[in-house]
Amino acid sequence: MAHVGSGMVSRRRVLAGALAAALGGCLGGGDGSGSPTATTSAQPTGSATDADRTETGDGPADATIDVTSSAFGDGESIPTKYTGEGEDVSPPLSIGTVPEGTRSLALVVDDPDAPDPPFTHWLVWAILPETRSIPADLPAARRLDALDGAIQGRNDFDELGYRGPLPPSDDGPHRYRFTVTALGTTVDLEPGSGREAVDDALAGEVLGAGRLVGTYAR
């Protein structure tokens, strides 16, 4: 694995802090520890410190976004159709109201229970802020016509687009986090960029976020 410089580590910490503040402490163990459930729509509790906030021209990252799916509920098992043991197609998602000033949305799907976490399954950015529905079975295309040209990145299978859950056999249920982030900018990255580049681009631009967590075991 390539060495990550101190500047990128710092920016990744800023992004992690911003997402934590935006999700209002509602990760429910989604950071790789604790129970396999998470709350996606509860309001932030308490007040974040200056170090936990990412300021933008539209205010601190303290808003949450409802993220749901008609295929499975929060904390529920992901149907086999959307996994590596089935058709391996992306599931449908719905996005609630986003913060004022949002210029684009980004979607990251990862597994915090993988042997080398978090293992990234899907990266999409440059999603229009008015988008409220992400259809199922999106193609492995650099740009998604169904999402008005939103851009896909390269997952940790080293493939473009979505790859579903495929945890090690007899490893117990893994959690899969579908995180939508509202940004105060439009991310300027080449299609096929990887997780580190996406995290780097998102750092410092977070206005709010929401998360749906599904589980899967083999």
C-alpha positions as CSV (number, residue, x, y, z in Angstrom):
1,M,0.0,0.0,0.0
2,A,1.3,3.4,-0.9
3,H,2.5,5.6,1.9
4,V,0.1,8.4,2.8
5,G,1.8,11.7,3.4
6,S,1.1,13.8,6.5
7,G,-0.9,16.4,4.5
8,M,-3.3,13.7,3.2
9,V,-3.6,12.1,6.7
10,S,-4.5,15.6,8.1
11,R,-7.1,16.1,5.4
12,R,-8.6,12.6,6.0
13,R,-8.8,13.4,9.7
14,V,-10.6,16.7,8.9
15,L,-13.1,14.7,6.7
16,A,-13.6,12.1,9.4
17,G,-14.3,14.8,12.0
18,A,-16.7,16.6,9.6
19,L,-18.7,13.5,8.9
20,A,-18.8,12.6,12.6
21,A,-20.2,16.1,13.3
22,A,-22.6,15.9,10.4
23,L,-23.9,12.6,11.5
24,G,-24.4,14.0,14.9
25,G,-22.8,11.0,16.7
26,C,-25.4,8.7,15.2
27,L,-23.0,6.2,13.6
28,G,-24.1,3.4,15.9
29,G,-20.8,1.6,15.6
30,G,-20.4,2.4,12.0
31,D,-16.8,3.3,12.6
32,G,-15.8,-0.4,12.8
33,S,-16.8,-1.1,16.5
34,G,-19.9,-1.9,18.4
35,S,-23.3,-3.2,17.2
36,P,-24.2,-3.6,13.5
37,T,-26.9,-0.9,13.6
38,A,-26.9,2.8,12.9
39,T,-29.3,5.6,13.0
40,T,-29.5,7.7,9.9
41,S,-31.9,10.5,10.7
42,A,-31.6,11.6,14.3
43,Q,-30.6,15.2,14.9
44,P,-27.1,16.0,16.1
45,T,-26.6,15.8,19.9
46,G,-24.5,18.2,21.8
47,S,-22.2,20.7,20.2
48,A,-19.1,19.8,18.2
49,T,-15.8,21.4,19.2
50,D,-14.0,23.6,16.7
51,A,-11.7,20.7,15.8
52,D,-14.7,18.5,15.0
53,R,-16.3,21.1,12.7
54,T,-15.5,21.9,9.1
55,E,-16.5,25.4,8.3
56,T,-17.7,26.4,4.8
57,G,-19.2,29.5,3.4
58,D,-22.6,28.1,4.4
59,G,-21.9,27.2,8.0
60,P,-20.6,24.2,10.0
61,A,-21.2,20.6,9.1
62,D,-24.0,19.9,11.6
63,A,-26.9,18.7,9.4
64,T,-28.1,15.1,8.8
65,I,-29.6,13.6,5.7
66,D,-32.1,10.8,5.6
67,V,-30.7,7.9,3.5
68,T,-33.0,4.9,2.9
69,S,-33.6,2.0,0.5
70,S,-36.7,0.2,-0.6
71,A,-34.6,-3.0,-0.7
72,F,-33.6,-3.1,3.0
73,G,-34.0,-1.2,6.2
74,D,-31.3,0.3,8.4
75,G,-29.5,-2.5,10.3
76,E,-31.2,-5.2,8.1
77,S,-29.6,-7.8,5.9
78,I,-28.9,-6.8,2.3
79,P,-30.8,-9.0,-0.1
80,T,-28.5,-11.5,-2.0
81,K,-29.4,-9.8,-5.3
82,Y,-27.2,-6.8,-4.3
83,T,-24.2,-8.9,-3.2
84,G,-21.3,-10.7,-4.8
85,E,-23.2,-14.0,-4.3
86,G,-26.2,-12.7,-6.3
87,E,-26.6,-10.4,-9.3
88,D,-24.2,-8.0,-7.7
89,V,-26.2,-4.9,-8.8
90,S,-26.4,-1.7,-6.9
91,P,-29.5,-1.2,-4.7
92,P,-32.0,1.6,-5.0
93,L,-31.4,4.5,-2.6
94,S,-33.5,7.5,-1.5
95,I,-32.0,10.8,-0.3
96,G,-33.9,13.2,2.0
97,T,-33.6,17.0,2.3
98,V,-30.1,18.3,2.0
99,P,-28.6,21.4,3.7
100,E,-29.0,24.9,2.2
101,G,-26.0,25.8,0.1
102,T,-25.4,22.2,-1.1
103,R,-23.8,22.2,-4.5
104,S,-23.2,18.5,-5.0
105,L,-23.6,15.1,-3.3
106,A,-21.2,12.2,-2.9
107,L,-21.9,8.6,-2.1
108,V,-19.4,6.2,-0.5
109,V,-20.2,2.6,0.3
110,D,-17.7,0.7,2.5
111,D,-17.2,-2.2,4.9
112,P,-15.7,-1.2,8.3
113,D,-15.5,-4.9,9.3
114,A,-13.2,-6.0,6.5
115,P,-9.8,-7.4,7.4
116,D,-8.2,-4.1,6.2
117,P,-11.0,-1.6,6.9
118,P,-12.6,0.3,5.5
119,F,-13.0,-1.7,2.3
120,T,-14.6,0.5,-0.4
121,H,-17.4,-0.9,-2.5
122,W,-18.7,2.1,-4.4
123,L,-17.7,5.8,-5.0
124,V,-20.0,8.3,-6.7
125,W,-19.6,12.1,-6.8
126,A,-20.8,15.1,-8.6
127,I,-24.4,14.1,-7.9
128,L,-26.7,17.0,-8.4
129,P,-28.0,18.4,-5.1
130,E,-31.7,18.1,-6.1
131,T,-31.2,14.3,-6.6
132,R,-33.6,12.4,-4.3
133,S,-33.5,9.0,-5.9
134,I,-30.6,6.7,-7.0
135,P,-32.0,3.9,-9.1
136,A,-30.9,0.3,-8.8
137,D,-28.6,-1.6,-11.2
138,L,-26.4,1.3,-12.3
139,P,-23.8,0.4,-14.9
140,A,-20.1,0.4,-14.4
141,A,-19.7,3.6,-16.4
142,R,-17.4,6.5,-15.8
143,R,-20.4,8.9,-15.9
144,L,-23.9,7.9,-15.0
145,D,-26.6,9.1,-17.4
146,A,-29.3,8.1,-14.9
147,L,-27.8,10.6,-12.5
148,D,-27.2,13.5,-15.0
149,G,-23.5,12.7,-15.4
150,A,-22.5,11.9,-11.9
151,I,-19.0,10.3,-11.8
152,Q,-18.0,6.9,-10.5
153,G,-14.7,6.0,-8.9
154,R,-12.7,2.8,-8.6
155,N,-13.6,0.5,-5.7
156,D,-11.2,-1.7,-3.7
157,F,-11.8,-4.6,-6.0
158,D,-10.0,-2.3,-8.4
159,E,-13.1,-2.0,-10.6
160,L,-15.2,0.9,-11.7
161,G,-18.6,1.3,-10.1
162,Y,-20.4,-0.8,-7.6
163,R,-19.4,-4.2,-6.2
164,G,-21.6,-5.7,-3.5
165,P,-20.9,-7.4,-0.2
166,L,-18.7,-10.5,-0.3
167,P,-17.3,-11.0,3.2
168,P,-15.1,-13.9,4.1
169,S,-17.1,-17.1,4.8
170,D,-18.0,-17.8,8.4
171,D,-16.8,-14.3,9.4
172,G,-20.1,-13.3,10.8
173,P,-22.2,-10.4,9.5
174,H,-20.3,-7.4,8.1
175,R,-21.8,-3.9,8.0
176,Y,-22.0,-2.0,4.8
177,R,-22.3,1.8,5.2
178,F,-24.1,3.8,2.5
179,T,-22.9,7.3,3.3
180,V,-24.3,10.4,1.4
181,T,-22.4,13.6,1.9
182,A,-23.6,17.1,1.1
183,L,-20.8,19.4,-0.2
184,G,-20.4,23.1,-0.6
185,T,-18.6,22.5,-3.9
186,T,-18.5,20.3,-6.9
187,V,-15.7,17.7,-6.7
188,D,-13.3,18.0,-9.6
189,L,-11.9,14.5,-9.9
190,E,-11.3,12.3,-12.9
191,P,-13.6,9.3,-13.3
192,G,-12.0,6.2,-11.8
193,S,-10.3,8.0,-9.0
194,G,-9.9,6.0,-5.8
195,R,-10.9,6.4,-2.2
196,E,-7.9,8.4,-1.0
197,A,-8.4,11.0,-3.8
198,V,-12.1,11.2,-3.0
199,D,-11.5,11.6,0.7
200,D,-8.9,14.3,0.0
201,A,-11.3,16.2,-2.3
202,L,-14.2,16.0,0.2
203,A,-12.2,17.3,3.2
204,G,-13.1,20.8,4.2
205,E,-16.3,20.9,2.1
206,V,-18.8,18.9,4.2
207,L,-22.2,20.6,4.9
208,G,-24.0,17.5,6.2
209,A,-24.2,13.7,5.8
210,G,-26.5,10.7,6.3
211,R,-25.9,7.0,6.5
212,L,-27.8,3.8,5.8
213,V,-26.2,0.6,7.2
214,G,-27.0,-2.9,5.8
215,T,-25.5,-6.2,6.9
216,Y,-24.4,-9.4,5.1
217,A,-22.9,-12.7,6.1
218,R,-21.8,-15.8,4.1
